[in-house]
Amino acid sequence: MANSRPVHWGKESLAYYRYSSKRPPRELLVTTLRHLATESTRARPGRAIDLGFGGGTDTLELLRNGWTVLAVDGQAAAADFLARRVPPRRRRALTTVVAPMQEVELPPADLVYASYSLPFLRRPEFRTVWRRIFASLRPGGHFAGQLFGDRDTWSGDRSMSFWRRAEAVRWTAGYRVELFRETDEEGTAFSGPKHWHVYDLILEKPPRGRARAGATARPTTTRSRK
Ligand SMILES: C[S@@+](CC[C@H](N)C(=O)[O-])C[C@H]1O[C@@H](n2cnc3c(N)ncnc32)[C@H](O)[C@@H]1O
């Protein structure tokens, strides 16, 4: 049976960053970048915000793909770890902020990426950050990231946020839904086996002039998590 618990950021951050730096860029980021590359000219790399960048593998992938990145994480250990990984020629394109994301004013952006970080916000903090993400996105800009579902092993941890499917669908309101993928399966985490209940999202803020889109979730698929 799943016995994993969430990472204690602060105490265990560095160990987690070392562990996660061994993996390739997340599949969701790769899918998002591929999707943007097939869209029209407005999807050219611009400014991305990486919320909760952790070990920095995905920040590096954004930089490698030509994005200017504002990377935000609450842990100084994340910034130190990332600083050591950034090639000198990419440094000018990266700004790193160490702060709780709910306290950061987000500048205008073409992509806001939040990989496995928003679930670590309490519900009121999540609402604040979610509002700010929408406000920061330029028309035609994208959000990619995850929310956790109510059947996740860690659900019940009051320092985090978990959502029923209908609630997760409601959070997509105002966006055009490009991916809504629900995973509900056994897997593993840094801290051990766990049940993952996750919604992977790729959302587009409608370009100016296009009617506001409703939530149109695509069919559910599942994929393995590590
Ligand atoms: C599970 S890790 C994910 C890291 C990376 N995005 C990835 O996909 O591997 C979550 C990260 O979010 C950061 N984090 C959690 N709560 C945060 C908050 N309120 N503000 C800023 N960063 C936060 C943690 O420090 C950690 O680095």
The ligand as a MOL file (V3000), in Angstrom:
LIG
                    3D

  0  0  0     0  0            999 V3000
M  V30 BEGIN CTAB
M  V30 COUNTS 27 29 0 0 0
M  V30 BEGIN ATOM
M  V30 1 C 7.7310 18.7100 -6.4250 0
M  V30 2 S 8.8550 20.0320 -6.6420 0 CHG=1
M  V30 3 C 8.7350 20.2540 -8.3880 0
M  V30 4 C 9.9820 20.8300 -8.9590 0
M  V30 5 C 10.0080 20.9230 -10.4850 0
M  V30 6 N 9.0620 21.9000 -10.9800 0
M  V30 7 C 9.7450 19.5840 -11.0880 0
M  V30 8 O 8.7970 19.4040 -11.8410 0
M  V30 9 O 10.5250 18.6590 -10.7980 0 CHG=-1
M  V30 10 C 7.9800 21.4270 -6.0070 0
M  V30 11 C 8.8170 22.6920 -5.9430 0
M  V30 12 O 7.9360 23.7710 -5.6160 0
M  V30 13 C 8.5400 24.5610 -4.6370 0
M  V30 14 N 7.4710 25.1870 -3.8640 0
M  V30 15 C 6.5570 24.5780 -3.0770 0
M  V30 16 N 5.7380 25.4950 -2.5480 0
M  V30 17 C 6.1410 26.7080 -3.0280 0
M  V30 18 C 5.6960 28.0330 -2.8510 0
M  V30 19 N 4.6290 28.3200 -2.0840 0
M  V30 20 N 6.3540 29.0260 -3.4830 0
M  V30 21 C 7.4190 28.7620 -4.2650 0
M  V30 22 N 7.8830 27.5270 -4.4720 0
M  V30 23 C 7.2460 26.5120 -3.8640 0
M  V30 24 C 9.3950 23.6380 -3.8000 0
M  V30 25 O 10.4400 24.3490 -3.1390 0
M  V30 26 C 9.9010 22.6780 -4.8610 0
M  V30 27 O 11.1120 23.1140 -5.3860 0
M  V30 END ATOM
M  V30 BEGIN BOND
M  V30 1 1 1 2
M  V30 2 1 2 3
M  V30 3 1 2 10
M  V30 4 1 3 4
M  V30 5 1 4 5
M  V30 6 1 5 6
M  V30 7 1 5 7
M  V30 8 2 7 8
M  V30 9 1 7 9
M  V30 10 1 10 11
M  V30 11 1 11 12
M  V30 12 1 11 26
M  V30 13 1 12 13
M  V30 14 1 13 14
M  V30 15 1 13 24
M  V30 16 1 14 15
M  V30 17 1 14 23
M  V30 18 2 15 16
M  V30 19 1 16 17
M  V30 20 1 17 18
M  V30 21 2 17 23
M  V30 22 1 18 19
M  V30 23 2 18 20
M  V30 24 1 20 21
M  V30 25 2 21 22
M  V30 26 1 22 23
M  V30 27 1 24 25
M  V30 28 1 24 26
M  V30 29 1 26 27
M  V30 END BOND
M  V30 END CTAB
M  END
